[in-house]
Amino acid sequence: MEEYKKLRELVEAAADDVDKAIGGNKAAGTRVRKAMQDIKAAAQEVRKKILEARSAPQ
């Protein structure tokens, strides 16, 4: 599923900035917060696709 692949890529891309933010880097913290918004939207898309697949007649 393409949406899930995108979600995984977003999470992996944010990993370095999360470590930096924990270390006190304020700019990295800002990047992480933005990434989390993108991750939230991507997760919603995955959820939507799963519901569509469940509801589709087989």
PyRosetta script that sets phi, psi and omega in degrees:
from pyrosetta import init, pose_from_sequence

init()
pose = pose_from_sequence("MEEYKKLRELVEAAADDVDKAIGGNKAAGTRVRKAMQDIKAAAQEVRKKILEARSAPQ")
pose.set_psi(1, 124.0)
pose.set_omega(1, -175.8)
pose.set_phi(2, -62.3)
pose.set_psi(2, -39.0)
pose.set_omega(2, -179.0)
pose.set_phi(3, -63.7)
pose.set_psi(3, -39.4)
pose.set_omega(3, 179.2)
pose.set_phi(4, -68.0)
pose.set_psi(4, -38.9)
pose.set_omega(4, 177.9)
pose.set_phi(5, -60.7)
pose.set_psi(5, -42.8)
pose.set_omega(5, 178.9)
pose.set_phi(6, -63.3)
pose.set_psi(6, -41.7)
pose.set_omega(6, 178.6)
pose.set_phi(7, -59.8)
pose.set_psi(7, -45.9)
pose.set_omega(7, 179.0)
pose.set_phi(8, -61.8)
pose.set_psi(8, -41.5)
pose.set_omega(8, 179.0)
pose.set_phi(9, -62.9)
pose.set_psi(9, -40.9)
pose.set_omega(9, 179.0)
pose.set_phi(10, -63.3)
pose.set_psi(10, -41.8)
pose.set_omega(10, 179.8)
pose.set_phi(11, -65.3)
pose.set_psi(11, -45.3)
pose.set_omega(11, 179.6)
pose.set_phi(12, -63.1)
pose.set_psi(12, -37.9)
pose.set_omega(12, -179.1)
pose.set_phi(13, -66.9)
pose.set_psi(13, -28.6)
pose.set_omega(13, -177.9)
pose.set_phi(14, -83.5)
pose.set_psi(14, -12.4)
pose.set_omega(14, -172.6)
pose.set_phi(15, -57.5)
pose.set_psi(15, -46.5)
pose.set_omega(15, -178.9)
pose.set_phi(16, -62.4)
pose.set_psi(16, -43.4)
pose.set_omega(16, -179.4)
pose.set_phi(17, -67.0)
pose.set_psi(17, -31.2)
pose.set_omega(17, 177.1)
pose.set_phi(18, -62.6)
pose.set_psi(18, -46.3)
pose.set_omega(18, 178.6)
pose.set_phi(19, -60.4)
pose.set_psi(19, -41.9)
pose.set_omega(19, 179.6)
pose.set_phi(20, -65.8)
pose.set_psi(20, -40.3)
pose.set_omega(20, -179.3)
pose.set_phi(21, -65.2)
pose.set_psi(21, -38.8)
pose.set_omega(21, 177.7)
pose.set_phi(22, -63.5)
pose.set_psi(22, -33.3)
pose.set_omega(22, 178.4)
pose.set_phi(23, -75.3)
pose.set_psi(23, -6.3)
pose.set_omega(23, 176.0)
pose.set_phi(24, 109.3)
pose.set_psi(24, 2.6)
pose.set_omega(24, -179.8)
pose.set_phi(25, -75.3)
pose.set_psi(25, 110.6)
pose.set_omega(25, -175.9)
pose.set_phi(26, -67.1)
pose.set_psi(26, -37.8)
pose.set_omega(26, 179.4)
pose.set_phi(27, -64.5)
pose.set_psi(27, -39.3)
pose.set_omega(27, 177.5)
pose.set_phi(28, -65.0)
pose.set_psi(28, -36.5)
pose.set_omega(28, 177.3)
pose.set_phi(29, -61.6)
pose.set_psi(29, -40.0)
pose.set_omega(29, 177.4)
pose.set_phi(30, -64.5)
pose.set_psi(30, -43.0)
pose.set_omega(30, 178.6)
pose.set_phi(31, -63.7)
pose.set_psi(31, -38.4)
pose.set_omega(31, 179.0)
pose.set_phi(32, -65.3)
pose.set_psi(32, -43.4)
pose.set_omega(32, 179.7)
pose.set_phi(33, -61.6)
pose.set_psi(33, -40.3)
pose.set_omega(33, 177.0)
pose.set_phi(34, -66.2)
pose.set_psi(34, -42.5)
pose.set_omega(34, 178.8)
pose.set_phi(35, -61.1)
pose.set_psi(35, -37.7)
pose.set_omega(35, 179.5)
pose.set_phi(36, -64.8)
pose.set_psi(36, -36.0)
pose.set_omega(36, 175.6)
pose.set_phi(37, -63.8)
pose.set_psi(37, -42.7)
pose.set_omega(37, 178.0)
pose.set_phi(38, -64.7)
pose.set_psi(38, -40.2)
pose.set_omega(38, 178.8)
pose.set_phi(39, -64.6)
pose.set_psi(39, -40.5)
pose.set_omega(39, 178.4)
pose.set_phi(40, -59.9)
pose.set_psi(40, -45.2)
pose.set_omega(40, 179.7)
pose.set_phi(41, -65.3)
pose.set_psi(41, -41.1)
pose.set_omega(41, 179.6)
pose.set_phi(42, -66.0)
pose.set_psi(42, -39.6)
pose.set_omega(42, 178.0)
pose.set_phi(43, -63.9)
pose.set_psi(43, -36.8)
pose.set_omega(43, 177.5)
pose.set_phi(44, -64.3)
pose.set_psi(44, -38.6)
pose.set_omega(44, 177.6)
pose.set_phi(45, -64.6)
pose.set_psi(45, -42.0)
pose.set_omega(45, 178.0)
pose.set_phi(46, -61.5)
pose.set_psi(46, -45.4)
pose.set_omega(46, 179.7)
pose.set_phi(47, -59.0)
pose.set_psi(47, -43.7)
pose.set_omega(47, 179.6)
pose.set_phi(48, -61.7)
pose.set_psi(48, -44.2)
pose.set_omega(48, -179.5)
pose.set_phi(49, -65.7)
pose.set_psi(49, -38.1)
pose.set_omega(49, 178.1)
pose.set_phi(50, -63.7)
pose.set_psi(50, -43.4)
pose.set_omega(50, 178.2)
pose.set_phi(51, -63.9)
pose.set_psi(51, -39.4)
pose.set_omega(51, 177.6)
pose.set_phi(52, -63.1)
pose.set_psi(52, -41.9)
pose.set_omega(52, -179.6)
pose.set_phi(53, -66.1)
pose.set_psi(53, -37.9)
pose.set_omega(53, 179.9)
pose.set_phi(54, -68.1)
pose.set_psi(54, -35.9)
pose.set_omega(54, -176.2)
pose.set_phi(55, -84.4)
pose.set_psi(55, -16.3)
pose.set_omega(55, -176.9)
pose.set_phi(56, -69.7)
pose.set_psi(56, 136.9)
pose.set_omega(56, 177.8)
pose.set_phi(57, -67.0)
pose.set_psi(57, 141.5)
pose.set_omega(57, -178.5)
pose.set_phi(58, -112.4)
pose.dump_pdb("model.pdb")
